[in-house]
Amino acid sequence: KRMANSNTIKGTITFSATVLTTAYNVPHGLPFTPTQVYIQARSANAAVPSWISVIDGTKFVVNFASVPILGTNNITIDYLIIKQ
C-alpha cells in the first residue's frame, strides 16, 4: 500500500480463484473506514464484471459476476481507496 496523499491509498492484491467462489474479502488494514473503493482488473482472469459490495473498517469485498477461472494467484486487481 502506498499513501498517495492523506485521503487516498493505492494498492494491488493477488489471490487464488477457488471453486464456486465469486466474492473475495480484501483486508485493507487502515485505521479508518473508507468511503469509496475503486477496482481495476490487472490480470486476464480478473477481467470479468465485478463490483464492491461491502466496505467496512477492516476490509472491502470484491464480487465477480461469474466464478473466475480457477488457479493459484491468478486474480490480480488494482484498487484505489478514498478516505472521505
C-alpha positions in Angstrom: 0.0 0.0 0.0 1.2 3.5 -0.7 -0.3 6.7 0.6 -0.8 9.0 -2.3 -2.0 11.8 -0.1 -3.9 11.9 3.2 -7.2 10.9 1.6 -6.3 8.1 -0.9 -4.4 4.8 -0.9 -3.5 2.8 -3.9 -2.5 -0.9 -4.0 -2.6 -4.2 -5.7 -3.9 -7.5 -4.4 -3.5 -11.0 -5.8 -5.5 -14.0 -4.7 -6.4 -17.5 -5.9 -9.7 -18.3 -7.6 -11.4 -21.2 -5.9 -14.3 -23.4 -6.7 -17.7 -21.7 -6.7 -16.3 -18.5 -5.1 -17.5 -15.2 -6.5 -16.8 -13.0 -3.5 -13.4 -12.2 -2.1 -12.5 -10.3 1.1 -9.7 -7.8 0.7 -8.4 -6.7 4.1 -7.2 -3.0 4.0 -5.6 -2.7 7.4 -6.4 1.0 7.6 -7.3 2.9 10.8 -10.5 4.3 9.2 -13.5 3.1 7.2 -13.1 4.1 3.6 -16.0 5.9 1.9 -15.2 4.6 -1.6 -13.1 1.8 -3.2 -12.4 1.6 -6.9 -11.0 -1.5 -8.6 -9.4 -2.3 -11.9 -8.6 -5.8 -13.2 -4.8 -6.3 -13.6 -4.9 -10.0 -14.7 -6.9 -11.5 -17.5 -8.6 -13.8 -15.1 -9.9 -10.8 -13.1 -11.3 -9.2 -16.3 -15.0 -10.2 -15.7 -17.7 -7.9 -14.5 -17.0 -7.1 -10.8 -18.1 -4.7 -8.1 -17.6 -3.8 -4.4 -20.4 -5.0 -2.2 -19.0 -4.2 1.3 -16.7 -1.5 2.7 -16.1 -1.6 6.4 -13.4 -0.9 9.0 -11.3 -3.9 8.2 -12.0 -4.9 4.5 -13.8 -4.5 1.3 -15.4 -7.3 -0.7 -14.9 -7.8 -4.4 -17.7 -9.7 -6.2 -17.4 -11.2 -9.6 -20.5 -11.8 -11.9 -19.3 -15.4 -12.5 -16.7 -17.7 -11.0 -13.2 -16.6 -12.2 -11.1 -19.3 -13.9 -9.6 -21.5 -11.2 -5.9 -21.1 -10.4 -3.3 -20.2 -7.9 -2.5 -16.4 -7.5 -4.4 -15.8 -10.8 -6.7 -12.9 -9.8 -4.9 -9.6 -9.5 -6.7 -6.3 -9.1 -5.5 -2.7 -8.5 -7.5 -0.7 -6.0 -7.9 2.9 -5.0 -9.3 3.6 -1.6 -10.7 7.0 -0.7 -10.9 8.1 2.9 -13.5 10.8 2.6 
